[in-house]
Amino acid sequence: MADRHVLVINSGSSSLKFQLVDPDSGISRATGSVDQIGEPSSEIPDHDAALRRAFDMLADDGVDLADCGLVAVGHRVVHGGNQFHRPTLLDDEVIAELHEISPLAPLHNPPAIQGIEVARELLPDTPHIAVFDTAFFHHLPPAAATYAIDRELAQAWEIRRYGFHGTSHEYVSAQAAAFLDMPLQSVNQIVLHLGNGASASAIVGGRPVETSMGLTPLEGLVMGTRSGDIDPGVYSYLWRTAKMNVDEIESMLNKKSGVLGLAGERDFRRLRSMIESGDAAAKLGYDVFIHRLRKYIGAYLAVLGHTDVVTFTAGIGEHDAAVRRDALAGLVELGIELDEGRNVDGSGMRRISTDDSRITVLVVPTNEELAIARDCVSVL
């Protein structure tokens, strides 16, 4: 078979990440990012200029998009609403629908749509396919997907728990089952996607039954800059007493909260140094992060009843041994026993629980770009 590649684009508000992936071998031929889009000091005024810069970077790496077997451009789109829960071939009608559901993800979907529109102009003869972060969780059980608010209001405005990071959770859960040499359909598992954005899922037989994020990616675990779970009464309290408007509150909870809001730092490597130097705020930020994570692990053990494997993935999950240790400390009676040596040593996909641990604990590197590329090929 001749080489074929998918160009995967993840277009954010101020950055555009790209990767050229061989969906058959899983090999990435080129990867990069264009940052500071539209910022005053940047040479990149908009997404059109960002994508052109990305193409220049690919050319510098020796990639000719006209002669590399490019079969599709895959676009990561955060929110698919109720309409989109499969990889979807993009045309004018679909893009119009994406504009309509943008209020569900006002921080994430508009820049993704900008990236799509520019990419379609620059590569008009190549199929463009959207892969949605919410897709994997579309069929959550109703008890898990439903908020306890006025039913008619929720139906009218499509308010439900959608879940996010679905591409990662789906990919990692399949990898974990393969590592254990067990059929995916027979595995009960918890996946912990821990990065600047963080989410947890409980998965039975390859189908999610719970996840931590909700209508937006703000619900759930404490994250780099996002608060995670918070009493909704905080919104009205800040509106009444601090005289903050909705946009200010939303910006604070998304961009100035989480570990950054508590500790003034969101990079866990620097956070560790701050803790070791005696910084009390850094220690509290870390402790709150771990406390919330442990609450979700315990909840999902209860949801599953029987759990075969707990898997850590994404930047923090894959690389921070202390987070893994502290998240699972003292859970031997619940069936989880970490092997400290395995946890600290090694890289890549590996087991970090003891041989006697009833529940296996794994580290599995995520690869959302490969998953998106393979989803694109499935559409073609």
C-alpha positions as CSV (number, residue, x, y, z in Angstrom):
1,M,0.0,0.0,0.0
2,A,1.3,3.5,-0.9
3,D,1.9,5.8,2.0
4,R,-1.1,7.8,3.0
5,H,-1.2,10.6,5.5
6,V,-3.8,12.6,7.4
7,L,-3.0,16.2,8.5
8,V,-4.5,16.7,12.0
9,I,-5.3,20.3,13.0
10,N,-6.2,21.4,16.5
11,S,-7.1,25.1,16.2
12,G,-7.4,27.0,19.5
13,S,-8.0,30.6,20.2
14,S,-4.4,31.6,20.4
15,S,-2.6,28.5,19.0
16,L,-2.7,26.1,16.2
17,K,-1.2,22.6,16.6
18,F,-0.7,20.3,13.6
19,Q,0.6,16.8,13.0
20,L,1.0,14.8,9.8
21,V,0.2,11.2,10.7
22,D,0.3,7.9,8.9
23,P,-2.9,6.2,10.1
24,D,-1.7,2.7,9.2
25,S,1.7,2.7,10.9
26,G,0.9,5.3,13.5
27,I,4.1,7.2,12.7
28,S,4.1,10.9,12.8
29,R,6.0,12.4,9.9
30,A,5.9,16.0,11.1
31,T,4.5,17.9,14.1
32,G,4.4,21.5,15.3
33,S,2.5,24.5,16.6
34,V,2.0,28.1,15.9
35,D,1.4,30.2,19.0
36,Q,0.3,33.7,20.1
37,I,-2.2,34.0,17.3
38,G,-3.7,37.5,17.3
39,E,-1.7,38.7,20.3
40,P,-0.4,42.3,20.1
41,S,3.3,41.3,20.0
42,S,2.8,38.5,17.5
43,E,3.6,38.3,13.8
44,I,0.6,36.0,13.4
45,P,-2.5,38.2,13.2
46,D,-5.1,35.5,12.5
47,H,-5.8,31.8,11.8
48,D,-5.2,32.3,8.0
49,A,-1.7,33.4,8.7
50,A,-1.2,30.7,11.3
51,L,-2.1,27.9,8.9
52,R,0.1,29.4,6.2
53,R,2.9,29.4,8.7
54,A,2.2,25.8,9.6
55,F,2.4,24.9,5.9
56,D,5.7,26.7,5.7
57,M,7.0,24.7,8.7
58,L,5.9,21.4,7.0
59,A,7.8,22.5,3.9
60,D,10.9,23.2,6.0
61,D,10.6,19.6,7.3
62,G,10.6,18.4,3.7
63,V,6.9,17.7,3.5
64,D,5.1,18.5,0.2
65,L,1.4,18.3,0.9
66,A,0.7,17.9,-2.8
67,D,2.9,14.8,-3.0
68,C,2.8,13.0,0.4
69,G,-0.3,10.9,0.0
70,L,-2.6,13.3,1.9
71,V,-6.0,11.7,2.0
72,A,-7.7,13.9,4.6
73,V,-7.5,16.8,6.9
74,G,-8.8,16.0,10.4
75,H,-10.0,18.8,12.6
76,R,-10.4,18.4,16.4
77,V,-13.7,20.1,17.4
78,V,-14.4,20.3,21.1
79,H,-18.2,20.3,21.2
80,G,-20.5,18.4,18.9
81,G,-23.7,19.1,20.8
82,N,-26.5,16.5,20.3
83,Q,-26.1,16.6,16.5
84,F,-22.6,15.3,16.0
85,H,-21.3,12.1,17.6
86,R,-19.4,10.5,14.8
87,P,-16.5,11.7,12.6
88,T,-18.2,14.0,10.1
89,L,-17.3,15.0,6.6
90,L,-17.3,18.8,6.5
91,D,-19.3,20.8,4.0
92,D,-21.0,24.2,4.1
93,E,-24.1,22.8,5.7
94,V,-22.2,21.1,8.5
95,I,-20.1,24.2,9.2
96,A,-23.3,26.3,9.4
97,E,-24.6,23.8,12.1
98,L,-21.3,24.1,14.0
99,H,-21.8,27.9,14.1
100,E,-25.3,27.3,15.5
101,I,-24.0,25.2,18.4
102,S,-21.0,27.4,19.2
103,P,-22.8,28.9,22.3
104,L,-22.3,25.5,23.9
105,A,-18.5,26.0,23.8
106,P,-17.9,29.7,23.2
107,L,-14.2,29.5,24.1
108,H,-13.4,26.4,22.0
109,N,-15.6,26.0,19.0
110,P,-15.3,29.4,17.2
111,P,-11.5,29.1,16.8
112,A,-11.9,25.5,15.6
113,I,-14.4,26.7,13.0
114,Q,-12.0,29.4,11.9
115,G,-9.3,26.8,11.4
116,I,-11.7,24.6,9.4
117,E,-12.7,27.5,7.1
118,V,-9.1,28.5,6.4
119,A,-7.9,25.0,5.9
120,R,-10.8,24.3,3.4
121,E,-9.7,27.4,1.4
122,L,-6.0,26.3,1.4
123,L,-6.7,22.6,0.6
124,P,-10.0,22.7,-1.3
125,D,-9.5,19.3,-3.0
126,T,-8.9,17.3,0.1
127,P,-11.7,15.9,2.3
128,H,-12.0,17.7,5.7
129,I,-13.4,15.8,8.6
130,A,-14.4,16.9,12.1
131,V,-13.7,14.6,15.1
132,F,-15.6,15.7,18.2
133,D,-14.3,15.6,21.8
134,T,-17.8,14.9,23.0
135,A,-18.5,12.0,20.6
136,F,-17.3,9.1,22.9
137,F,-19.6,10.2,25.6
138,H,-22.7,10.8,23.5
139,H,-24.4,7.6,24.8
140,L,-23.8,8.1,28.5
141,P,-26.5,6.5,30.5
142,P,-29.4,9.0,31.1
143,A,-28.8,9.0,34.8
144,A,-25.2,10.1,34.2
145,A,-25.9,12.5,31.4
146,T,-28.9,14.4,33.0
147,Y,-28.7,17.4,35.2
148,A,-31.4,17.7,37.9
149,I,-32.8,20.9,36.6
150,D,-36.2,21.8,35.0
151,R,-36.7,19.2,32.3
152,E,-38.3,21.4,29.7
153,L,-35.7,24.1,30.0
154,A,-32.9,21.5,29.7
155,Q,-34.5,20.0,26.5
156,A,-35.1,23.4,25.0
157,W,-31.5,24.5,25.4
158,E,-29.8,21.1,25.0
159,I,-28.4,21.2,28.5
160,R,-26.9,17.8,29.5
161,R,-23.5,16.4,30.5
162,Y,-21.6,15.9,27.2
163,G,-18.1,15.0,28.5
164,F,-14.8,15.9,26.8
165,H,-11.4,14.5,26.0
166,G,-13.4,11.6,24.4
167,T,-10.8,10.9,21.7
168,S,-8.2,10.3,24.4
169,H,-10.4,8.3,26.7
170,E,-11.5,6.0,23.9
171,Y,-8.0,5.5,22.6
172,V,-6.4,4.9,26.0
173,S,-9.1,2.5,27.2
174,A,-8.6,0.4,24.0
175,Q,-4.8,0.4,24.5
176,A,-5.2,-0.6,28.2
177,A,-7.3,-3.6,27.3
178,A,-4.8,-4.7,24.6
179,F,-2.0,-4.3,27.1
180,L,-3.8,-6.6,29.5
181,D,-4.5,-9.0,26.7
182,M,-8.2,-8.8,27.5
183,P,-11.2,-8.2,25.2
184,L,-12.3,-4.6,25.5
185,Q,-15.8,-5.8,26.0
186,S,-14.9,-7.6,29.2
187,V,-12.9,-4.7,30.9
188,N,-14.2,-2.3,33.6
189,Q,-11.8,0.6,33.8
190,I,-11.1,4.1,35.1
191,V,-9.2,6.4,32.8
192,L,-7.6,9.6,34.3
193,H,-6.6,12.1,31.6
194,L,-4.5,14.5,33.6
195,G,-3.0,17.6,31.8
196,N,-3.7,21.3,31.9
197,G,-7.2,20.1,31.2
198,A,-8.1,17.1,33.3
199,S,-10.9,14.6,33.2
200,A,-11.9,11.1,34.4
201,S,-14.1,8.4,33.0
202,A,-15.6,5.1,34.1
203,I,-15.8,2.7,31.2
204,V,-17.6,-0.7,31.0
205,G,-16.9,-2.9,28.0
206,G,-15.6,0.0,25.9
207,R,-18.6,2.2,26.6
208,P,-18.4,5.1,29.1
209,V,-20.9,5.1,31.9
210,E,-19.6,8.2,33.7
211,T,-17.2,11.2,33.1
212,S,-16.2,14.2,35.0
213,M,-16.8,17.0,32.5
214,G,-20.3,18.2,31.8
215,L,-22.0,20.7,29.6
216,T,-18.6,22.4,29.2
217,P,-15.0,21.4,30.0
218,L,-15.3,23.4,33.2
219,E,-16.9,20.7,35.4
220,G,-15.1,18.0,37.3
221,L,-11.4,17.8,38.3
222,V,-9.3,20.7,39.4
223,M,-7.2,21.7,36.3
224,G,-4.4,24.0,35.4
225,T,-6.5,27.1,35.1
226,R,-10.1,25.8,35.5
227,S,-11.9,25.4,38.8
228,G,-13.6,22.1,38.1
229,D,-16.7,21.4,40.3
230,I,-18.0,24.5,42.1
231,D,-21.2,25.5,43.8
232,P,-23.3,27.2,41.1
233,G,-24.3,29.7,43.8
234,V,-20.8,31.2,43.4
235,Y,-22.0,32.8,40.1
236,S,-24.9,34.7,41.6
237,Y,-22.9,35.5,44.8
238,L,-20.1,37.1,42.7
239,W,-22.6,38.9,40.5
240,R,-24.4,40.4,43.5
241,T,-21.6,41.1,45.9
242,A,-18.4,41.6,43.7
243,K,-20.5,43.2,40.9
244,M,-18.8,40.9,38.4
245,N,-20.7,40.2,35.1
246,V,-21.2,36.8,33.6
247,D,-18.2,37.2,31.2
248,E,-15.9,38.2,34.0
249,I,-17.0,35.2,36.2
250,E,-16.7,32.8,33.3
251,S,-13.2,34.1,32.4
252,M,-12.1,33.8,36.0
253,L,-13.3,30.2,36.4
254,N,-11.8,29.1,33.1
255,K,-8.5,31.1,33.0
256,K,-7.6,32.3,36.5
257,S,-8.7,29.4,38.7
258,G,-7.5,25.8,39.3
259,V,-4.0,25.2,40.4
260,L,-2.9,28.6,38.8
261,G,-5.5,30.4,40.8
262,L,-4.5,28.8,44.1
263,A,-0.7,28.6,43.6
264,G,0.1,31.2,41.0
265,E,1.7,28.4,38.9
266,R,0.2,25.7,36.7
267,D,3.3,23.8,35.6
268,F,3.6,20.8,38.0
269,R,7.4,20.7,37.7
270,R,7.7,24.3,38.9
271,L,4.9,23.7,41.4
272,R,7.0,20.8,42.9
273,S,10.0,23.1,43.3
274,M,7.8,25.7,45.0
275,I,6.4,23.1,47.4
276,E,9.9,21.9,48.3
277,S,11.0,25.5,49.0
278,G,8.1,25.8,51.6
279,D,5.5,27.7,49.5
280,A,2.3,27.1,51.4
281,A,0.1,28.3,48.5
282,A,1.7,25.9,46.2
283,K,1.2,23.0,48.7
284,L,-2.5,23.9,49.1
285,G,-3.0,24.1,45.3
286,Y,-1.4,20.6,44.9
287,D,-3.4,19.2,47.8
288,V,-6.7,20.5,46.4
289,F,-5.9,18.9,43.0
290,I,-5.1,15.6,44.6
291,H,-8.1,15.6,46.9
292,R,-10.5,16.2,44.1
293,L,-8.8,13.5,42.0
294,R,-9.1,10.9,44.8
295,K,-12.8,11.8,45.3
296,Y,-13.5,10.9,41.6
297,I,-11.5,7.7,41.8
298,G,-13.5,6.6,44.8
299,A,-16.7,7.6,43.1
300,Y,-15.9,5.7,40.0
301,L,-14.9,2.5,41.9
302,A,-18.4,2.7,43.4
303,V,-20.0,3.3,40.0
304,L,-18.2,0.3,38.4
305,G,-18.6,-2.1,41.3
306,H,-15.8,-4.2,39.9
307,T,-12.8,-2.5,38.4
308,D,-10.1,-4.2,36.4
309,V,-7.7,-1.3,35.7
310,V,-7.0,2.3,36.5
311,T,-5.0,4.1,33.8
312,F,-3.1,7.4,33.9
313,T,-2.6,9.4,30.7
314,A,-1.8,12.9,29.3
315,G,1.1,15.2,30.4
316,I,0.8,15.0,34.1
317,G,-0.7,11.5,34.2
318,E,2.2,10.1,32.1
319,H,5.1,12.0,33.6
320,D,4.4,12.9,37.3
321,A,5.1,9.9,39.5
322,A,4.2,11.9,42.7
323,V,0.7,12.7,41.4
324,R,0.1,9.0,40.7
325,R,1.5,8.0,44.1
326,D,-0.6,10.5,46.0
327,A,-3.8,9.9,44.0
328,L,-3.7,6.2,44.9
329,A,-2.0,6.3,48.4
330,G,-3.8,4.2,51.0
331,L,-6.2,2.4,48.7
332,V,-4.9,-1.2,49.3
333,E,-8.2,-2.1,51.0
334,L,-10.0,-1.0,47.8
335,G,-7.8,-3.2,45.7
336,I,-5.2,-0.8,44.5
337,E,-1.5,-1.3,45.5
338,L,1.1,0.8,43.7
339,D,4.6,-0.5,43.2
340,E,6.8,2.5,44.1
341,G,9.7,1.3,42.0
342,R,7.6,0.7,38.9
343,N,5.9,4.1,39.4
344,V,9.1,6.0,39.5
345,D,11.1,4.2,36.8
346,G,10.3,3.5,33.2
347,S,8.6,5.2,30.4
348,G,5.9,4.5,27.8
349,M,3.1,2.1,28.3
350,R,3.7,0.1,31.5
351,R,2.2,-1.5,34.6
352,I,2.9,0.4,37.9
353,S,0.9,-1.7,40.3
354,T,2.3,-4.6,42.3
355,D,1.8,-8.1,41.0
356,D,-0.6,-8.8,43.9
357,S,-2.8,-5.7,43.3
358,R,-6.3,-6.8,42.6
359,I,-6.8,-3.7,40.3
360,T,-4.1,-3.2,37.8
361,V,-2.7,0.3,37.4
362,L,-1.2,1.4,34.1
363,V,0.4,4.4,32.5
364,V,-0.7,4.6,28.8
365,P,0.5,7.5,26.6
366,T,-2.4,9.1,24.8
367,N,-2.2,9.8,21.1
368,E,-5.2,11.9,20.1
369,E,-3.7,12.8,16.7
370,L,-3.4,9.1,15.7
371,A,-6.9,8.4,16.9
372,I,-8.3,11.4,14.9
373,A,-6.4,10.3,11.8
374,R,-7.8,6.8,12.1
375,D,-11.3,8.2,12.6
376,C,-10.8,10.2,9.4
377,V,-9.8,7.1,7.4
378,S,-12.9,5.3,8.7
379,V,-15.1,8.0,7.2
380,L,-13.3,7.7,3.8
